[in-house]
Structure formats: C-alpha cells, structure tokens
C-alpha cells in the first residue's frame, strides 16, 4: 500500500477549472502542470500550455465552454517541457505571439544529440523520475501533478517564443493590466505574470504545494537556491490576493499566501544554512544529508511535505553546487573502483556467500540496496532481490519522484535475464 500522505496529496490535483477572479481561470489536474486563461475585451491570453498536445486539447475544450474569443497571446512562465509542449494546439497556424523571458532556454527541447553531454542518461532518468510506463495506480502521482494523465503528443506541440522579454515590464492583455516580472527560481528563466488590478499572481514553478524541487533527480544544472529564495520574497512583496502556481491548487487570501511564500523561503534558507554549517565544521556530506530536517515551525506545514523535492537531495545539491564534489576529506581524493571496494567488503564479511547472507538478513532497506550493488559487481545475480527491495522502499516513500524511480528501476531489473 503506498504511503498514505502521498495518496492524500492527490487532492492537490483534483481536476477542475478554477475561477481565480472575474474572467481569470486555471486548469488543475488535466496534466502534469497547470494552465491558465485570462479573458480580455475581445481575446484571451493563455499562460503555459502543458506537456502534451492531448492534454492541451482537453483543456482548450473546457476553456471554450467559458469563452469563444480568439487567442491573442501565449506566455511561457519558464522553459520546462511540461509547460511549453501544447502550444501548437493554441496556435495551430503558428501565428499567435508567444512571450517568454530573454533567458528562455530548455534543457529538454532541441537538445543536440551529437553534443558531448549525458543526454541518454538524462532521458533514462527522466523516465524513471516520472514513472513513464508505470501503471497509473502504481505511480500514485508525480508529486507535482497527477500520475494518470494523457500522454499522447508528449513533447510534440512546442513552439519557439516569438518575443523575448528583457526586463520587468507592464503589458496590456486586451484590457487586462499585467506586469511581467523576472523571478529566477526553479529555472533561471522564470517570468511570473502579475495581474495588477485583480491581485492574481501566476508564479510558475517558484511555488507549489510541496517542498521545492531544489534538485531534480533526473539530472539538472545547479539551481540557485539563494536566487529562488529571493524571488519568493519578491513575490510576497506584491501581496497577491490569489497565487496560481504551475502545479497544485491555487491559494487564496493575502495572509495565507504570505504564509506559504514566507515559510517556503525560510525552508530553502534553512537547507542552505545547515548544509553550509556542516561543511564549515568538516562534516561529511553523507552525514549532513542523513541528518538534515526542517525545524519544527516549518516541518508541520502541509505545503512543505517532501512530495516532490526532498531535503536531503537539496542539501547534497547545495554542497556540490557551491563547492564542487570534493568534500574536504583527503581520503576522497583517491578512488577505488566499485568492484575493488566490493571485494574488500566481501573479504571483511568472510566471503561473498557471507555477504549475500548479510544482505538477505538485514531489515535496513537502504543497507540492503547497497549490499546488492556490491554483490552485483562481484558477479552475484541480485537483480530480483534488489527489485524486491526497491519495491518495498517505494511503499513507504512519501516522495513521488523517489517512489516512481524505485518502481521504474525495479521493473527494469526484472527484465534483465538471469
């Protein structure tokens, strides 16, 4: 049975077209990410376009129940694939202006297959993180969106921005006053949309109802923790009445929005401070990551549950992103191959057979996984046992991306011939 809190988190993806203000809506639960529509005097503006053409078509059909006005603008809040790959549905002739930050640059769109880069690894890890191919019931959710969603046309509807915004600016969306604001966070190219007259803020992925994904396990360049925290303060200073994120349900009320933005900023800065303090004290990164938690005043906030981002992963990312892989321990300047290390461990245990017995006897699932890895490089067939262990970990894991990865990797192991 999956983690009960992760199942309860599905409430954040209840499928609905939510009215944020008169003639302003968001579509939640139709795709991995949300999509928004602003109705002007004679036209509408679309903010973000989801991950697939099928999801975009479904949302457009719902929006057309509200208005049949033509689409005059598309705005990308940032360049992640789940926000930009349904654009062709809203601009079938490619003639609708698409606005994005001047820094707009996707790491999943237009990747050069000939570049010297681990693109195959990125693709594989992306499939694992999002549980691509797993049954919807096994996936539960994505941490940031519903697990069961249309996948037809995944990544197929992307259109390039036609206008890149250099700096904060006011814009008239056909009678609706808006301001485009540069607010780097989950990506450097985040551009939020602030409807000044009605107090609605479209914040992209700078906030959602989960601990922020400060490091994505699919693989990502370093995300600037300090800039993200500063952007949350910038957004709070606007004092929005409605906060409409790129994932999960919108938040209503100035006081509640101040609370979610302020506490999330505090959580990011806490991870930074504790990690920095540990590094300054000469502690190992393993020990810092294994021991880091949120303080009690933050730990009980429902929107800081580790459904998407994870505190230990974030700590590791901050350490490596600021000082690099060397942790200050000269032991780690040298390297043993995984096979050499495993052989030394087996010798200490009294042989490979004894190490197998230890792996099968321990109740520590993480230790069991590590022993499986050592034994595998020594030639032991541990695939089925490791898959069982991954599945056991998945059942107690609150983090959706960890759960999906455990299950996806277990499925791969079960397909490897013995």
Secondary structure by P-SEA (a helix, b strand, c coil): cccccccccccccccccccccccbbbbcccccbbbbbbbcccbbbbccccccaaaaaaaaaaaaacccccccbbbbccccccccccccccccccccbbbbcccccccccccccccccaaaaaaaaaaaaaccccccccccccccccccccccccccccccccbbbccccccccccbbbbbbbbbccccbbbbbbccccccccccccccccccccccccccccccaaaaaaaaaaaaaacccbbbcccccccccaaaaaaaaaaaaaaaaaaaaaaaaaaaacccaaaaaaccccccccccccccccccccaaaaaaaaaaaacccccccccccccccaaaaaaaaaaaaccaaaaaaaaacccaaaaaaaaaaaaaaacccaaaaaaaaaaaaaaacccaaaaaaaaaaaaaaaaccc
